[in-house]
Amino acid sequence: MTAGDATVARPALGRVRGRPGLAIRWLGGASAVVPLLALVFVLVTLFLEALPAIKLNGLHFFSHTAWNPGNTYGDSVVTRGVEHPVGVDYGALPLIVGTLATSAIALIIAVPVSIGAALVLAQRLPKRLAGAVGMTLELLAGIPSVIVGLWGAITFGPVIAHDVAPLIARHAPDVPILSYFRGDTGNGEGMLVSGLVLAVMIIPIIASTTRDLIQQVPVLPREGAVALGMSDWECARRVTLPWVSSGIIGAVVLGLGRALGETMAVAMVSGAALGAMPTTIYSAMTTIAATVVSQLDSAFTDFTGFAVKTLAEVSLVLMLITLLTNMAARALVRRTSGTALPVGRGV
């Protein structure tokens, strides 16, 4: 074999060696596209299924409170080219309000508790004890929602309604905003209990993620802050938490996504009140996800299929709320850290 033959063979050998790398790049690129295609497929499928309901319900769907499937056993009528039962009238306003309100209650309670627990686990407890508590926290995140809902319905809800909520209702000032905390506390089913149950479910998610982020904060900046005379709280507020601020936002968004889409637990403790706006924080209500799971069986009795199409429309609303929430969080991350990655600005 001559030197010229060797120079000719080298590019061919390089091309052979480069084929596995090229295949891996193509495979990685295709795998990265799969989640986007799945999201587009779900959105398009929901939109096509909900299109007849969108045409008939119109904007009235977002401002009306009634939820009346009409006479599903009688003759159907056609309105705007859509077949539906007589007397049908759907409004999603109570469902949207219930979804947003319970998620807000859950976040108000879960975020400070989760961040405090993460700080204690990462920086205050002994290593062995922190490991045991952290493992318990991660196990709590894996408990099925139906078990949490059953606990909320038979134990936690009645305790809140009979022992805790009356104290709040009795001492809440009778002013326009705080009067929302006055009134009948019910029997353990309603907005407050639903929000508290959601908080219990998302605290392990936010706390465990935040703990892992705090453990990645370098030791030198914290030791420098302590050397400058900062207290533990000042060090956490000025050094540790700003260092992982964007990651904490991501953890909160994970918890919010769980709260917005939670189904069984909320269906068991919300009271399933369709067609009525909650008048107090203790009122029975429902959410979009809980309504879909509780009404799907009866929706199949509508021979026109309009009830199922309406559930598809309200599911599309929930998906859009979730997407908008994630987009807002992503924009907030970029604003606080200058990047979409889960790293903070530093000090």
FENPEWO-V548895 format. One record per run of one state. SS is the DSSP state (a for helix, b for strand, c for the rest). FROM is the first residue (numbers start at 1). TO is the last residue. If there is no record, write none. Layout:
SS	FROM	TO
SS	FROM	TO
//
This chain:
c	1	2
a	3	57
c	58	59
a	60	63
c	64	66
b	67	68
c	69	70
b	71	79
c	80	81
b	82	86
c	87	88
b	89	90
c	91	92
a	93	124
c	125	126
a	127	141
c	142	144
a	145	171
c	172	177
a	178	181
c	182	190
a	191	215
c	216	218
a	219	227
c	228	231
a	232	243
c	244	244
a	245	261
c	262	263
a	264	269
c	270	270
b	271	271
c	272	284
b	285	285
c	286	287
a	288	299
c	300	305
a	306	337
c	338	347
//
